[in-house]
């Protein structure tokens, strides 16, 4: 047997970039953000993992850090996909003061399972987004509460037959046989 213990990478990722001067513009934060997300992407590729939820911490001089929670539909590990969602989230956020440091922290790193690709993919050169990527961008720009799906309920009354639910990739089961009445009682 090998006498040396095996190396197991940390189960979480955390990286911090401190700035020489305070940054007041969200556009200026994009360059260091791209670099930190590149580091996260390399780490995830090395672990054969992905990330579905992580936090961006914007540290200030005299205030508590601003925390931006990033949630994705499926686990991702491409830096470009993560950057697009983070960019939209930072642009939509209201940052109370100038930023002195930027921190990325991810605790849960599930195994990465790539989406099945079609052999005869109709998309031209990757210019179109997949449905989960589009949903992630919409949630980052509009907020989690403004992107939802409709699911069927067990109530037979048509006005109560549907309700809003948090958007997910899982398909919700329709209760009963799915048939609905075609008329309403007074």
C-alpha positions as CSV (number, residue, x, y, z in Angstrom):
1,X,0.0,0.0,0.0
2,X,1.0,3.6,-0.6
3,X,2.4,5.0,2.7
4,X,1.4,8.6,1.9
5,X,-2.1,9.8,2.7
6,X,-4.2,10.7,-0.4
7,X,-4.9,14.4,-1.0
8,X,-8.6,15.3,-0.8
9,X,-9.4,18.9,-1.9
10,X,-11.5,21.1,0.4
11,X,-15.2,20.5,0.1
12,X,-15.8,24.3,-0.4
13,X,-14.2,27.1,-2.3
14,X,-13.4,30.6,-1.0
15,X,-11.3,33.2,-2.6
16,X,-10.8,36.9,-1.7
17,X,-9.4,39.8,-3.7
18,X,-8.5,43.0,-1.9
19,X,-8.2,46.3,-3.7
20,X,-5.6,49.1,-3.2
21,X,-8.3,51.7,-3.3
22,X,-12.1,51.6,-2.9
23,X,-14.1,50.8,-6.0
24,X,-17.3,52.7,-6.5
25,X,-18.5,51.6,-9.9
26,X,-20.1,48.2,-10.6
27,X,-18.4,48.2,-14.0
28,X,-15.0,48.3,-12.4
29,X,-15.8,45.3,-10.3
30,X,-16.3,43.1,-13.4
31,X,-12.6,42.6,-14.1
32,X,-11.7,41.2,-10.6
33,X,-15.0,39.3,-10.6
34,X,-14.0,37.6,-13.9
35,X,-10.7,36.6,-12.5
36,X,-12.2,35.1,-9.3
37,X,-14.8,33.2,-11.3
38,X,-12.0,31.9,-13.5
39,X,-10.3,30.5,-10.4
40,X,-13.6,29.0,-9.2
41,X,-14.0,27.4,-12.6
42,X,-10.5,25.8,-12.6
43,X,-11.2,24.5,-9.0
44,X,-14.5,23.0,-10.1
45,X,-12.9,21.3,-13.2
46,X,-10.2,19.9,-10.9
47,X,-12.8,18.4,-8.6
48,X,-15.1,17.3,-11.4
49,X,-17.8,19.4,-9.6
50,X,-20.2,22.2,-10.3
51,X,-21.7,25.0,-8.3
52,X,-25.4,25.7,-8.0
53,X,-25.4,28.2,-5.2
54,X,-22.6,30.6,-4.0
55,X,-22.2,34.0,-2.4
56,X,-20.5,37.2,-3.5
57,X,-19.4,39.3,-0.6
58,X,-18.6,43.0,-1.2
59,X,-16.6,44.2,1.7
60,X,-16.7,47.9,2.7
61,X,-14.5,50.0,5.0
62,X,-17.0,50.9,7.8
63,X,-20.0,48.8,7.0
64,X,-20.9,45.1,7.1
65,X,-20.2,43.3,3.9
66,X,-23.0,43.2,1.2
67,X,-23.9,39.7,0.4
68,X,-25.3,38.7,-3.0
69,X,-26.6,35.2,-3.2
70,X,-26.3,33.6,-6.6
71,X,-28.6,30.6,-7.4
72,X,-28.5,28.6,-10.6
73,X,-31.0,26.1,-12.1
74,X,-28.4,23.4,-12.5
75,X,-24.8,23.0,-11.4
76,X,-22.4,24.9,-13.7
77,X,-18.7,25.2,-13.9
78,X,-18.0,27.4,-16.9
79,X,-16.6,30.8,-15.9
80,X,-18.5,32.6,-18.7
81,X,-21.9,31.3,-17.6
82,X,-21.2,32.2,-13.9
83,X,-19.9,35.6,-14.9
84,X,-23.0,36.5,-16.9
85,X,-25.3,35.7,-14.0
86,X,-23.0,37.5,-11.5
87,X,-22.7,40.6,-13.7
88,X,-26.5,40.9,-13.9
89,X,-26.8,40.4,-10.1
90,X,-24.2,43.1,-9.3
91,X,-25.7,45.6,-11.8
92,X,-29.2,45.1,-10.2
93,X,-27.8,45.3,-6.6
94,X,-27.8,48.5,-4.5
95,X,-24.3,48.7,-3.0
96,X,-24.3,51.0,0.0
97,X,-20.7,52.1,-0.1
98,X,-17.4,51.7,-2.0
99,X,-16.0,48.2,-2.2
100,X,-12.6,47.4,-0.7
101,X,-12.6,43.6,-1.3
102,X,-14.5,41.0,-3.3
103,X,-15.0,37.5,-1.9
104,X,-16.5,34.4,-3.6
105,X,-17.6,31.6,-1.2
106,X,-19.2,28.3,-2.3
107,X,-20.0,25.6,0.3
108,X,-22.1,23.1,-1.7
109,X,-20.2,21.7,-4.7
110,X,-22.3,18.9,-6.3
111,X,-21.0,16.6,-8.9
112,X,-21.2,18.1,-12.4
113,X,-23.5,16.3,-14.8
114,X,-23.5,18.0,-18.2
115,X,-26.8,18.3,-20.1
116,X,-27.3,15.8,-22.8
117,X,-26.5,17.4,-26.2
118,X,-28.4,16.6,-29.3
119,X,-26.2,15.1,-32.1
120,X,-27.9,17.4,-34.7
121,X,-28.0,20.6,-32.6
122,X,-29.8,23.3,-34.5
123,X,-28.3,26.2,-32.6
124,X,-25.8,28.1,-34.6
125,X,-22.4,28.4,-32.9
126,X,-23.7,28.5,-29.4
127,X,-25.4,31.9,-29.9
128,X,-28.6,30.8,-28.3
129,X,-29.0,30.1,-24.6
130,X,-30.2,26.8,-23.2
131,X,-33.4,27.0,-21.1
132,X,-31.7,26.8,-17.7
133,X,-29.1,29.5,-18.7
134,X,-32.0,31.8,-19.8
135,X,-33.9,31.1,-16.5
136,X,-30.7,31.9,-14.5
137,X,-30.2,35.2,-16.3
138,X,-33.9,36.2,-15.9
139,X,-33.8,35.3,-12.2
140,X,-30.5,37.4,-11.8
141,X,-32.0,40.4,-13.5
142,X,-35.6,40.3,-12.3
143,X,-35.3,38.6,-9.0
144,X,-36.3,35.1,-7.8
145,X,-39.8,36.2,-6.8
146,X,-40.6,37.5,-10.4
147,X,-39.7,34.3,-12.2
148,X,-42.0,31.4,-11.4
149,X,-43.9,28.5,-13.0
150,X,-47.5,27.5,-12.8
151,X,-48.4,24.1,-11.3
152,X,-51.7,22.4,-11.1
153,X,-53.6,22.0,-7.8
154,X,-56.1,19.4,-6.7
155,X,-58.9,22.0,-6.7
156,X,-61.4,21.3,-9.5
157,X,-62.5,25.0,-9.8
158,X,-60.8,26.5,-12.8
159,X,-60.0,29.8,-11.0
160,X,-58.2,27.9,-8.3
161,X,-56.8,25.1,-10.4
162,X,-53.3,26.7,-10.8
163,X,-50.9,28.4,-8.5
164,X,-47.5,30.0,-8.7
165,X,-44.4,28.0,-7.6
166,X,-40.7,28.7,-7.4
167,X,-39.2,27.9,-10.8
168,X,-37.4,24.5,-10.9
169,X,-36.3,22.0,-13.4
170,X,-38.5,19.3,-11.9
171,X,-41.8,18.7,-13.6
172,X,-44.7,18.9,-11.2
173,X,-47.3,16.1,-11.2
174,X,-50.8,17.1,-12.1
175,X,-53.2,15.8,-9.5
176,X,-55.9,13.5,-10.7
177,X,-56.3,12.7,-14.3
178,X,-55.7,16.3,-15.5
179,X,-59.2,16.9,-16.7
180,X,-60.9,20.2,-15.8
181,X,-64.5,21.2,-15.8
182,X,-65.6,23.4,-18.8
183,X,-68.1,25.5,-16.9
184,X,-68.2,27.5,-13.6
185,X,-70.8,27.6,-10.8
186,X,-72.2,31.0,-9.8
